[in-house]
Amino acid sequence: MTLREILKDVPVSATTADMDREIKDIRYDSRAVEPGDLFVAVEGLKSDGHRFIPMAMEKGAAAVLCQRAPADGVPYVLTPDSRLALALASAAYFGHPAEKMTMLGVTGTNGKTTTTVLIKHMLEDALGTKVGLVGTISNWIGDVELPTERTTPESYELQKLFAQMAAAGCTHAVMEVSSHALALDRVAGVHFQAALFTNLTQDHLDFHGTMENYAAAKAMLFSRCDRAAFNVDDPWAGFMMDRAACPVMGFSAAGRDTQLRAENVRLSAAAVDFDAVTDTGRTAVHLGVPGAFSVTNALTAMAAGMMLGVSPADCAASLGRARGVKGRVEVVPSGSDFTVLIDYAHTPDALEKVLRAVKQAADGRVVALFGCGGDRDHGKRPLMGAIAAREADFCVVTSDNPRSEEPEAIIADILAGMPADTPMQVIPDRPAAIRWAMDNHQPGDVIVLAGKGHETYQEVKGAKRHMDEREIVAEHLKRNEEK
């Protein structure tokens, strides 16, 4: 593909490059450049790609796409925004694969992973089609799982993934669309046939600064879709709907009068049941994932199906055959008189929801074992401490991913939000904390390991250390049995 063809959708202000030269590939990491590649100099959050133009040229780059003219002799194409240019160029390079599939985007602070998995299952089950998924836990091409490092990949990798999905016969693709992906143009050039909003609670303020900025980033999704559905139970739903440039529908787990709502909700330790009410009637829904938030997740998935023409009855039938998601209210077998749950809850709202859901089914105490991530929003730490102190019967305060921070400093921030008389134990070492909670359980306890979810590692001082909570629980149970 020629440079001209790759850049046909990219705003160009000046060029010294041969626009008819064949380009081998696109790179934004100078270390990966090979002879004949186009190097895109992106101004990143921590480093500026323009600094690495000399390295890219030494490695044989055919041309550079950049925001500032490089040194004399470097063939370049100047563009106002190289990050946006990377997304548009990548889409062209891979043949605009998103246009070959029906695209669904889900945004919000919590619930995206479970909802996208439910939507994928529903479309495959109800339509008999092959569906791709871009998500936090993993990416999927039909029934083939691919690893992932962040919720939404960089634009080049995203377009490459779409191309793989389309080539494999996927007719639909479901995405978790993060606020970072929207703000940083990772999904630029992608148009969605349907988009959904789950909720908005405090998170990522280290990046966005304010809740208003965070909300505005999320709302960008609804300016690039054909239709959209919103959880009207969330206070930010109106903000999102006002910014939608398409027909909208609402859904409500609280029975609010909107196009899709839940009535007669019944919660149990293993499932949720409710009636989904629409303008055309009432449909019984069963989802084998416990917790009141599962009603909202089910409605979100149903709204997605309905926007694509799947009947409420077929949506409900598919949900009845759906399974849970790893790290989302995941039960770890204990073979004992207590229960261990693993959940990804790492925001104040998510922690509150999972603890309240567990309370509704617990025979004994609810024990919250949690921490907060380092190098992230400090403001949510005392909030999570306060929520755990209020909602749990006992707290074990420990580490999450401390990253470059000292675990004790993070824990001090958490403790600032907890009353002094809160029943608790502080153990910075997370594996040790898990073992302590198991050793000190009472009959009927539900121990909620919050924050790590699907993750099987812990980030400490710049390194990822293997740490799978399922393994820790299993190994400790086995050790206790052998005593």
Residue pairs with C-beta under 8 A, 6 or more apart in sequence:
1 22
1 23
1 92
1 93
2 19
2 20
2 21
2 22
2 23
3 17
3 18
3 19
3 20
3 21
3 23
3 38
3 62
3 63
3 77
4 19
4 20
5 92
6 23
6 26
6 38
6 89
6 92
6 93
7 19
7 65
7 77
7 85
7 89
7 92
8 92
9 88
9 89
9 91
9 92
9 189
10 65
10 77
10 79
10 84
10 85
10 88
10 89
11 79
11 80
11 81
11 85
12 77
12 78
12 79
13 78
13 79
13 80
14 69
14 77
14 78
15 76
15 77
15 78
16 74
16 75
16 76
17 62
17 63
17 64
17 75
17 76
17 77
18 63
18 75
19 77
21 62
21 63
22 36
23 36
23 37
23 38
23 62
23 63
23 93
24 34
24 35
24 36
24 37
24 62
25 34
25 36
25 37
25 38
25 93
26 37
26 38
26 40
26 86
26 89
26 90
26 93
26 156
27 33
27 34
27 37
27 38
27 39
27 40
27 56
27 61
28 39
28 40
28 41
28 42
28 49
28 86
28 154
28 156
30 39
30 49
30 52
30 53
30 55
30 56
30 59
31 55
33 39
33 55
33 56
33 59
33 60
33 61
34 59
34 60
35 59
35 60
35 61
35 62
36 60
36 62
37 56
37 60
37 61
37 62
38 61
38 62
38 63
38 64
38 65
38 89
39 49
39 53
39 56
39 57
39 61
39 63
39 64
39 65
40 49
40 64
40 65
40 66
40 82
40 85
40 86
40 89
41 48
41 49
41 50
41 52
41 53
41 56
41 64
41 65
41 66
41 67
41 70
41 82
42 49
42 82
42 83
42 86
43 49
43 50
43 67
43 82
43 83
49 66
49 82
50 66
50 67
50 68
50 70
53 64
53 66
53 70
53 71
53 74
54 71
56 64
57 64
57 74
62 75
63 75
63 76
63 77
64 70
64 74
64 75
64 76
64 77
65 76
65 77
65 79
65 82
65 85
65 86
65 89
66 76
66 77
66 78
66 79
66 82
67 78
67 79
67 80
67 81
67 82
68 78
69 76
69 78
70 76
79 85
81 185
83 155
83 184
83 185
84 185
84 188
86 154
86 155
86 156
86 185
87 155
87 159
87 185
87 186
87 187
87 188
87 189
88 188
88 189
90 155
90 156
90 158
90 159
90 160
91 97
91 98
91 155
91 159
91 189
91 190
93 159
94 159
94 160
94 162
94 163
95 163
96 189
97 159
97 162
97 163
97 165
97 166
97 167
98 159
98 162
98 173
98 189
98 190
98 191
99 191
100 166
101 132
101 162
101 165
101 166
101 170
101 171
101 172
101 173
102 171
102 172
102 173
102 193
102 194
102 308
103 172
103 173
103 175
103 190
103 191
103 192
103 193
103 194
104 119
104 172
104 173
104 174
104 175
104 192
104 193
104 194
104 195
104 196
104 304
104 308
105 174
105 175
105 177
105 187
105 192
105 194
105 195
105 196
105 221
105 225
106 112
106 115
106 116
106 119
106 174
106 175
106 176
106 177
106 195
106 196
106 198
106 300
106 304
107 176
107 177
107 178
107 179
107 182
107 195
107 196
107 197
107 198
107 218
107 221
108 196
108 197
108 198
108 199
108 200
108 218
108 231
108 234
109 198
109 199
109 200
109 201
109 202
109 203
109 347
109 349
109 350
110 198
110 199
110 201
110 293
110 345
110 347
110 349
110 350
110 353
111 198
111 199
111 293
111 296
111 297
111 300
112 135
112 136
112 151
112 176
112 198
113 135
113 136
113 137
113 176
113 325
113 328
113 344
113 454
114 289
114 294
114 297
114 324
114 325
114 328
115 196
115 198
115 297
115 300
115 301
115 304
116 133
116 135
116 174
116 175
116 176
117 133
117 135
117 322
117 325
118 287
118 297
118 298
118 300
118 301
118 319
118 322
119 174
119 300
119 301
119 304
119 305
120 131
120 133
120 140
120 174
121 318
121 321
121 322
121 323
122 301
122 302
122 304
122 305
122 310
122 315
122 318
122 319
122 322
123 129
123 131
123 172
123 174
123 305
123 308
123 310
124 130
124 131
125 317
125 318
125 321
126 305
126 310
126 314
126 315
126 317
126 318
127 171
127 172
127 310
129 171
129 172
130 142
130 168
130 169
130 170
130 171
130 172
131 140
131 142
131 170
131 171
131 172
131 173
131 174
132 139
132 140
132 141
132 142
132 161
132 162
132 165
132 168
132 170
132 172
132 173
132 174
133 139
133 140
133 173
133 174
133 175
134 148
134 152
134 153
134 158
134 161
134 173
134 174
134 175
134 176
135 148
135 151
135 175
135 176
136 148
136 150
136 151
136 176
136 344
136 454
137 148
137 325
137 326
137 327
137 453
137 454
138 145
138 146
138 147
138 148
139 145
139 146
139 147
139 148
139 161
140 146
141 164
141 165
141 168
141 170
142 168
142 169
142 170
144 168
146 161
150 178
150 180
151 176
151 178
151 180
151 181
152 158
152 175
152 176
152 177
152 178
152 180
152 181
152 186
152 187
153 161
153 186
154 186
155 185
155 186
155 187
155 188
155 189
158 186
158 187
158 190
162 173
162 190
165 173
172 308
174 304
175 187
177 187
177 195
177 221
179 204
179 207
179 208
179 214
179 217
179 218
180 186
180 204
180 207
180 217
181 187
182 217
182 218
182 220
182 221
183 207
183 208
183 217
183 220
187 221
187 224
190 224
191 224
191 225
191 226
192 221
192 224
192 225
192 226
193 225
193 226
193 227
193 307
193 308
194 225
194 226
194 227
194 228
194 229
194 304
194 307
194 308
195 221
195 222
195 224
195 225
195 227
195 228
195 229
196 228
196 229
196 230
196 300
196 303
196 304
197 218
197 221
197 222
197 228
197 229
197 230
197 231
197 234
197 236
197 237
197 240
198 231
198 234
198 296
198 297
198 300
199 231
199 234
199 236
199 296
199 349
200 211
200 214
200 215
200 218
200 234
200 235
200 236
200 240
201 347
201 348
201 349
201 350
202 211
202 347
202 348
202 349
202 377
202 379
202 380
202 383
203 214
203 347
203 377
203 380
204 214
204 376
204 377
205 211
205 214
205 377
205 379
205 380
206 375
206 376
206 377
206 378
208 214
208 217
215 236
215 239
215 240
216 243
218 240
219 239
219 240
219 243
219 244
221 228
222 228
222 240
222 241
222 243
222 244
222 245
222 246
223 243
223 244
223 245
224 245
225 244
225 246
226 246
226 247
227 246
227 247
227 248
227 249
227 307
228 241
228 244
228 246
228 247
228 248
228 249
229 248
229 249
229 250
229 251
229 260
229 300
229 303
229 304
229 306
229 307
230 237
230 240
230 241
230 248
230 249
230 250
230 251
231 237
231 250
231 251
231 252
231 253
231 296
231 299
231 300
232 250
232 251
232 252
232 256
232 258
233 252
233 253
233 254
233 256
233 296
237 250
241 248
241 250
249 258
249 259
249 260
249 303
249 306
249 307
250 256
250 258
250 259
250 260
251 258
251 259
251 260
251 261
251 299
251 300
251 302
251 303
252 258
252 260
252 261
252 262
252 299
253 261
253 262
253 265
253 292
253 295
253 296
253 299
254 261
254 262
255 261
255 262
255 263
259 278
259 279
260 276
260 277
260 278
260 299
260 302
260 303
260 306
260 312
261 276
261 277
261 299
262 274
262 275
262 276
262 277
262 285
262 295
262 299
263 274
263 275
263 277
263 282
264 274
264 275
265 272
265 273
265 274
265 292
265 295
266 272
266 273
266 274
267 290
267 291
267 292
267 357
267 360
267 361
268 290
268 361
269 290
269 361
270 288
270 290
271 286
271 287
271 288
271 289
271 290
272 286
272 287
272 289
272 290
272 291
272 292
272 294
272 295
272 298
273 284
273 285
273 286
273 287
274 284
274 285
274 295
274 298
275 282
275 283
275 284
275 285
276 282
276 283
276 284
276 285
276 298
276 299
276 302
276 312
276 315
276 316
277 283
278 306
278 312
280 312
281 312
283 312
283 313
283 315
283 316
284 316
285 298
285 302
285 316
285 319
285 320
286 316
286 319
286 320
287 294
287 295
287 297
287 298
287 319
287 320
287 322
288 320
288 322
288 323
288 324
289 297
289 322
289 324
289 325
289 328
289 329
290 329
290 357
290 361
291 329
291 353
291 354
291 357
291 358
291 360
292 353
292 356
292 357
292 360
293 353
293 354
293 357
294 329
294 357
298 319
301 315
301 319
302 312
302 315
302 316
302 319
305 314
305 315
305 318
306 312
306 315
324 330
325 454
326 453
326 454
327 342
327 343
327 344
327 452
327 453
327 454
327 455
328 343
328 344
328 453
328 454
329 341
329 343
329 354
329 357
330 341
330 342
330 343
330 453
331 339
331 340
331 341
332 340
332 341
332 342
332 469
332 470
332 473
332 474
334 340
334 438
334 473
334 477
335 477
336 441
336 477
337 441
337 443
337 444
338 364
338 438
338 441
338 442
338 443
338 444
338 445
338 446
338 447
339 362
339 445
339 446
339 447
340 438
340 446
340 447
340 449
340 473
341 354
341 358
341 446
341 447
341 448
341 449
342 449
342 452
342 453
342 469
342 470
343 350
343 354
343 448
343 449
343 450
343 453
344 350
344 450
344 451
344 452
344 453
344 454
344 455
345 351
345 353
345 354
345 370
345 448
345 450
345 451
345 453
346 372
346 373
346 400
346 450
346 451
346 453
347 380
347 384
348 380
348 383
348 384
348 387
351 368
351 370
351 384
351 387
351 388
351 391
351 450
352 387
352 391
354 448
354 450
355 366
355 368
355 387
355 388
355 391
355 392
355 448
356 391
358 366
358 446
358 448
359 366
359 391
361 446
362 444
362 445
362 446
363 444
364 442
364 443
364 444
364 445
364 446
365 392
365 393
365 394
365 442
365 444
365 445
365 446
366 391
366 392
366 393
366 394
366 445
366 446
366 448
367 392
367 393
367 394
367 395
367 396
367 437
367 441
367 445
367 446
367 447
367 448
368 388
368 391
368 392
368 394
368 395
368 396
368 448
368 450
369 395
369 396
369 398
369 433
369 434
369 437
369 447
369 448
369 449
369 450
370 384
370 388
370 395
370 396
370 397
370 398
370 400
370 448
370 449
370 450
370 451
371 397
371 398
371 399
371 400
371 402
371 407
371 410
371 411
371 414
371 430
371 451
372 380
372 381
372 384
372 400
372 410
372 413
372 414
372 451
373 400
373 401
373 402
373 403
373 410
373 451
374 400
374 401
374 402
374 403
374 404
374 405
374 407
374 410
374 459
375 403
375 404
375 405
376 403
378 413
381 410
381 413
381 414
381 416
381 417
382 413
382 414
382 416
382 417
382 418
383 417
384 414
384 417
385 397
385 413
385 414
385 415
385 416
385 417
385 418
386 417
386 418
388 395
388 397
388 418
389 395
389 417
389 418
389 419
389 422
389 424
392 448
393 423
394 423
394 424
394 425
395 418
395 422
395 423
395 424
395 425
396 424
396 425
396 426
396 427
396 433
396 436
396 437
397 411
397 414
397 415
397 418
397 424
397 425
397 426
397 427
398 411
398 426
398 427
398 428
398 429
398 430
398 433
399 407
399 410
399 411
399 428
399 429
399 430
399 433
399 458
400 410
400 430
400 451
400 452
400 458
401 455
401 458
401 459
401 460
402 410
402 458
402 459
402 460
402 461
403 459
403 460
403 461
403 462
404 461
404 462
407 428
408 428
411 426
411 428
415 426
418 424
425 433
425 436
425 437
425 440
427 433
427 436
430 452
430 458
430 467
431 467
431 472
434 449
434 469
434 472
434 473
434 476
435 472
435 476
437 447
438 447
438 473
438 476
438 477
438 480
439 480
441 447
449 469
452 458
452 467
452 469
456 466
456 467
456 468
457 464
457 465
457 466
457 467
458 464
458 465
458 467
459 465
